[in-house]
Amino acid sequence: MSTIQSRGRRYQQKAPQQQNRVNRQIRARQVLLISTENEKLGPMPVYEALDRAQAEGLDLVEVSPNSNPPVCKIMDYGKFQYEKSKRAKEAKKKQAKVVLKEIKFKSVRTGDHDFQFRLRHAHDFLSNGWKVKVSVRFSGREMLHTDLGREMLRRFAAEVADIGEIESPPRMESRSMFMVLAPQLDK
C-alpha cells in the first residue's frame, strides 16, 4: 500500500483488487498445469505451459499463486472473468437487505389514540417484512419511572404478537428505552 500526502495529512491508498496473472505475466519458472478438462498435467516449465495454451488457442491463467509450484489452468480468460462477475452479481442479489423502521414515543404519558396510531404503522412495517425499533423517550422526572416505559413497550409487543416477535428486549440507552421487533417467520 502506498501513502498519499495531502495538506499535511497522510491517507492510505487502497490496494487494487488482485487479479489473476495471465500468460506472460506469470513470474514463476515452473507451474503445476491443469488442462481445460480439469486434468492434472503435472509440474512443468512455464514456457512449455504457455506453448500448450497457445496451441489450444486459449490463455494460461494462474489460479493459485501461493502454492508451490503455482497452479495454472488453461482456459478462456475473458469467459472466466465474465462468469466470475456473473456469480458476484447473483450473490449480491441473494443478500437479504434488512430495513429497520423506527417508531418513537416522546413520553410515557402518550395518549391511547397516539399509541393506536403508532401500532397501525408497526403492523404495516412488520407485514412488509421490515424490523421495527420502538423507543420511548424519558424527560425530566420521568426517568424515575422507567418501569412505566418498560410496561408500555411490553404492551406494544403484545399488541403486535400475531405478526411480530421481540428480537431484542426493552433496554435503556441514556434517556430512552427501546426494543426491536422482527416479523414472525412462517412456520
C-alpha positions, 0 to 999 in steps of 0.5 A: 500500500502506498501513502498519499500526502495531502495538506499535511495529512497522510491517507492510505491508498487502497490496494487494487483488487488482485487479479489473476496473472495471465500468460506472460505475466506469470513470474514463476519458472515452473507451474503445476498445469491443469488442462481445460478438462480439469486434468492434472498435467503435472509440474512443468516449465512455464514456457512449455505451459504457455506453448500448450495454451497457445496451441489450444488457442486459449490463455494460461491463467494462474489460479493459485499463486501461493502454492508451490509450484503455482497452479495454472489452468488453461482456459478462456480468460475473458469467459472466466472473468465474465462468469466470475462477475456473473456469480458476484452479481447473483450473490449480491442479489441473494443478500437479504437487505434488512430495513429497520423502521423506527417508531418513537414515543416522546413520553410515557404519558402518550395518549391511547389514540397516539399509541393506536396510531403508532401500532397501525404503522408497526403492523404495516412495517412488520407485514412488509417484512421490515424490523421495527425499533420502538423507543420511548423517550424519558424527560425530566422526572420521568426517568424515575419511572422507567418501569412505566416505559418498560410496561408500555413497550411490553404492551406494544409487543403484545399488541403486535404478537400475531405478526411480530416477535421481540428480537431484542428486549426493552433496554435503556440507552441514556434517556430512552428505552427501546426494543426491536421487533422482527416479523414472525417467520412462517412456520 
